[in-house]
């Protein structure tokens, strides 16, 4: 929730879904009231070795957690984690489908050490 002047800015549709997934990815454990098991995914990624085996393992973990969190509304169509060791970051690229409106949209973010 944010506002310009006295008028709130409300995200709807695809923008709302993108924000929701990004919050879920970037949240810390305990950001969700009474659901301390949610969140923390990007923070966990910061401490991994950036080899292909670890990234593949984390892709599977993210897919499973995504499906648990969003199974009724969103489908994870594509997920790719890419390491950039020089900049000490992992890039996350996703394609997500809104099951209710049958629309797909990209989501990209990164985790920096």
C-alpha positions as a LaTeX table, in Angstrom:
\begin{tabular}{lrrr}
\hline
Residue & $x$ (\AA) & $y$ (\AA) & $z$ (\AA) \\
\hline
Unk1 & 0.00 & 0.00 & 0.00 \\
Unk2 & 1.32 & 3.43 & $-0.89$ \\
Unk3 & $-0.19$ & 6.78 & $-1.70$ \\
Unk4 & 0.24 & 9.98 & $-3.67$ \\
Unk5 & $-1.06$ & 12.88 & $-1.69$ \\
Unk6 & $-4.20$ & 11.65 & 0.03 \\
Unk7 & $-5.10$ & 9.07 & $-2.63$ \\
Unk8 & $-3.97$ & 5.46 & $-2.18$ \\
Unk9 & $-2.28$ & 3.59 & $-5.01$ \\
Unk10 & $-3.83$ & 0.17 & $-5.32$ \\
Unk11 & $-2.25$ & $-2.49$ & $-7.51$ \\
Unk12 & $-4.64$ & $-4.77$ & $-9.35$ \\
Unk13 & $-4.45$ & $-7.73$ & $-11.71$ \\
Unk14 & $-1.00$ & $-8.70$ & $-12.94$ \\
Unk15 & 0.74 & $-5.86$ & $-11.04$ \\
Unk16 & $-0.75$ & $-7.13$ & $-7.79$ \\
Unk17 & 0.42 & $-10.69$ & $-8.51$ \\
Unk18 & 3.95 & $-9.50$ & $-9.36$ \\
Unk19 & 4.12 & $-7.55$ & $-6.09$ \\
Unk20 & 2.80 & $-10.50$ & $-4.13$ \\
Unk21 & 5.38 & $-12.92$ & $-5.58$ \\
Unk22 & 8.23 & $-10.42$ & $-5.12$ \\
Unk23 & 7.21 & $-9.85$ & $-1.49$ \\
Unk24 & 7.08 & $-13.61$ & $-0.92$ \\
Unk25 & 10.55 & $-14.05$ & $-2.45$ \\
Unk26 & 12.18 & $-11.13$ & $-0.64$ \\
Unk27 & 10.47 & $-11.35$ & 2.73 \\
Unk28 & 12.35 & $-12.43$ & 5.81 \\
Unk29 & 11.23 & $-15.22$ & 8.05 \\
Unk30 & 8.65 & $-13.87$ & 10.51 \\
Unk31 & 7.45 & $-11.15$ & 8.09 \\
Unk32 & 4.19 & $-13.08$ & 7.88 \\
Unk33 & 2.25 & $-12.75$ & 11.12 \\
Unk34 & 1.49 & $-16.17$ & 12.63 \\
Unk35 & 3.13 & $-17.91$ & 9.65 \\
Unk36 & 6.83 & $-17.88$ & 10.48 \\
Unk37 & 7.53 & $-20.74$ & 8.03 \\
Unk38 & 6.82 & $-18.46$ & 5.03 \\
Unk39 & 9.34 & $-16.24$ & 3.32 \\
Unk40 & 13.09 & $-16.01$ & 3.58 \\
Unk41 & 13.85 & $-17.63$ & 0.24 \\
Unk42 & 16.22 & $-14.99$ & $-1.15$ \\
Unk43 & 17.97 & $-14.68$ & 2.21 \\
Unk44 & 18.63 & $-18.42$ & 2.17 \\
Unk45 & 20.10 & $-18.13$ & $-1.35$ \\
Unk46 & 22.73 & $-15.63$ & $-0.22$ \\
Unk47 & 24.76 & $-18.30$ & 1.54 \\
Unk48 & 24.93 & $-20.97$ & $-1.16$ \\
Unk49 & 27.86 & $-21.89$ & $-3.36$ \\
Unk50 & 27.03 & $-20.68$ & $-6.85$ \\
Unk51 & 27.59 & $-23.88$ & $-8.77$ \\
Unk52 & 25.12 & $-25.49$ & $-11.18$ \\
Unk53 & 24.23 & $-28.29$ & $-8.75$ \\
Unk54 & 23.28 & $-25.90$ & $-5.96$ \\
Unk55 & 21.32 & $-23.64$ & $-8.31$ \\
Unk56 & 19.39 & $-26.61$ & $-9.71$ \\
Unk57 & 18.61 & $-27.76$ & $-6.18$ \\
Unk58 & 17.38 & $-24.28$ & $-5.25$ \\
Unk59 & 15.25 & $-24.08$ & $-8.37$ \\
Unk60 & 13.46 & $-27.23$ & $-7.22$ \\
Unk61 & 13.05 & $-25.83$ & $-3.69$ \\
Unk62 & 11.59 & $-22.57$ & $-4.99$ \\
Unk63 & 9.20 & $-24.47$ & $-7.30$ \\
Unk64 & 7.92 & $-26.57$ & $-4.41$ \\
Unk65 & 7.51 & $-23.57$ & $-2.09$ \\
Unk66 & 5.86 & $-21.53$ & $-4.85$ \\
Unk67 & 3.36 & $-24.32$ & $-5.52$ \\
Unk68 & 2.57 & $-24.59$ & $-1.80$ \\
Unk69 & 2.03 & $-20.84$ & $-1.50$ \\
Unk70 & 0.18 & $-20.02$ & $-4.73$ \\
Unk71 & $-1.25$ & $-23.32$ & $-6.02$ \\
Unk72 & $-4.85$ & $-22.14$ & $-6.26$ \\
Unk73 & $-4.17$ & $-18.94$ & $-8.17$ \\
Unk74 & $-0.77$ & $-18.95$ & $-9.84$ \\
Unk75 & 1.32 & $-21.47$ & $-11.76$ \\
Unk76 & 5.09 & $-21.27$ & $-12.07$ \\
Unk77 & 5.64 & $-21.91$ & $-15.78$ \\
Unk78 & 9.39 & $-21.18$ & $-15.90$ \\
Unk79 & 12.14 & $-20.63$ & $-13.34$ \\
Unk80 & 15.84 & $-20.06$ & $-13.92$ \\
Unk81 & 18.48 & $-19.10$ & $-11.36$ \\
Unk82 & 21.69 & $-17.65$ & $-12.79$ \\
Unk83 & 24.83 & $-16.94$ & $-10.85$ \\
Unk84 & 26.92 & $-13.80$ & $-11.33$ \\
Unk85 & 29.95 & $-14.42$ & $-9.06$ \\
Unk86 & 31.74 & $-11.18$ & $-10.03$ \\
Unk87 & 28.84 & $-9.11$ & $-8.73$ \\
Unk88 & 28.09 & $-11.62$ & $-5.96$ \\
Unk89 & 24.45 & $-12.09$ & $-6.92$ \\
Unk90 & 21.97 & $-14.65$ & $-8.10$ \\
Unk91 & 19.44 & $-13.58$ & $-10.74$ \\
Unk92 & 15.96 & $-15.09$ & $-10.57$ \\
Unk93 & 13.84 & $-15.15$ & $-13.74$ \\
Unk94 & 10.31 & $-16.52$ & $-13.64$ \\
Unk95 & 7.29 & $-16.77$ & $-15.87$ \\
Unk96 & 4.05 & $-17.06$ & $-13.93$ \\
Unk97 & 0.53 & $-17.80$ & $-15.13$ \\
Unk98 & $-2.57$ & $-16.39$ & $-13.47$ \\
Unk99 & $-4.87$ & $-19.43$ & $-13.47$ \\
Unk100 & $-8.05$ & $-17.38$ & $-13.12$ \\
Unk101 & $-7.40$ & $-14.96$ & $-16.00$ \\
Unk102 & $-5.13$ & $-17.29$ & $-17.99$ \\
Unk103 & $-2.47$ & $-14.58$ & $-18.39$ \\
Unk104 & 1.28 & $-15.10$ & $-18.18$ \\
Unk105 & 3.77 & $-12.52$ & $-16.98$ \\
Unk106 & 7.52 & $-12.34$ & $-16.28$ \\
Unk107 & 9.06 & $-11.66$ & $-12.89$ \\
Unk108 & 12.76 & $-10.93$ & $-12.39$ \\
Unk109 & 14.72 & $-10.10$ & $-9.29$ \\
Unk110 & 18.09 & $-10.80$ & $-7.72$ \\
Unk111 & 19.71 & $-11.75$ & $-4.45$ \\
Unk112 & 22.95 & $-9.95$ & $-3.64$ \\
Unk113 & 25.45 & $-11.16$ & $-1.09$ \\
\hline
\end{tabular}
